[in-house]
Amino acid sequence: MKKRISALLLALVLALALLPASALAASAPTEEDLKTPPVISDLEIHDDGEGCVWLEVTVYTPENVLNAIDYFENHELGYNQAGYIGGIMLQYSIDGGEWQESLLAVAWRYYEDAEEVPRWNGIHETYYLDELHVESEVRARARYDGADAEGNPRYSDWSNMLTLNEPVDFQAHNWAKPELTEADSLGLIPGCLQGADLTQPITRAEFAAVSVKLYEALSGTQAEPVAANPFTDTSDPEVLKAFDLGVTNGTAADKFDPDALINREQAAAMLTRVYKKLNLEGWTLASDGEYKEAFKALFTMPALFADDGEISSWAKDSVYFMAANGIVNGVGDNCFAPKLVSSGEETLNFATREQALLMSVRTVKNLG
């Protein structure tokens, strides 16, 4: 699983990477400057299809380190008198193996003119790695190497660590794990469910977060929370995003009831609203009734479930839309089990976290 730094930091990386070192005031570096690590904002495995596989790392060098490099390169003190920063070193582990170190090679092959090669900011690559393959689990971090005033080796602190293809041990039923791995790779698992027991029932707030991730995956855009929070019982930003999209509403004018469980027909309706938002121009939750015929024209009605009479009228189109597209199935005996029911002290027919995520990944695969 690729872990990236925040969008804000990436924007800072791109902005500052454009500044040449000469634009920075060169003053004598401090020990803290020399300890400052690089930031790696991206890690990728590349394969040329002819047996050569390598790592590419996007590196950002902080301004104070550029200043130190500029100082060493432009003052006539001699490296052995002043000390220096000499290069960027990558440390990586492949498929759980020992840490290995390699000096990063600047990506020369991307530039015909060597003067245009980004020396400190930009894409760097390792030399070809025989043990690497495109599905390898890779951990990587970087640091600056150099020498002190006496010529002894000196290193900065390590950068942040990025990981590719990290295996995830889901707390889920075995039958669900393959599709959960796909959901994870597609970025469909929200933070509130990372590391959670996915066999447990899903709450309204959690399902709102799943719906938002689905919308972002299908649209390629980031959802934004509603400007004014109408609810007094939650300020969860994922709930407010889902509300702004029209994926969900409250249980009362000022209540969302975030911890309440949802049933299977509610789950089908919420994810279907994501599809409607993206495919029915002008659709809103408030105007949903006006789009009934336009929506029904988007799919062929499948055979009715045996418990069709128990499915709420407002949810039927969504349930059968999901069934027609292979996103939801029955629970046996051709029943959908749309609502929560109680059998003694046990509550049945709730939607579970793993079911919600499987519905989400199938929506992306079948309708994306």
Buried (B, 14 or more C-beta within 10 A) or exposed (E): BBEEBEEEBBEBBEEBBEEEBEEBEBEEBEEEBBBBBBBBBBBBBBEEEEEEBBBBBBBBBBBBBBBBBBBBEEEEBEBEEBBBBBBBBBBBBBBEEEEEEBEBBBBEEEEEEEEEBBEBBBBBBBEEBEEBEEEBBBBBBBBBBBBEBEEEEBBBEEBBBBBBBEEBEBEBEEEBBEBBBBBBBBEBBBEBBEEBEBBBBBBBBBBBBBBBBBBBBBBEEEBEBBEEBEBEBBEBBBBBBBBBBBBBBBBEEEBBBBEEBBBBBBBBBBBBBBBBBBEBEEBBBEEBEEBEEEBEEBBEEBEBBEBBEBBBEEBBBBBBBBBBBEBBEEBEEEBBBBBBEEEEEEEEBBBBBBBBBBBBBBBBBEBB
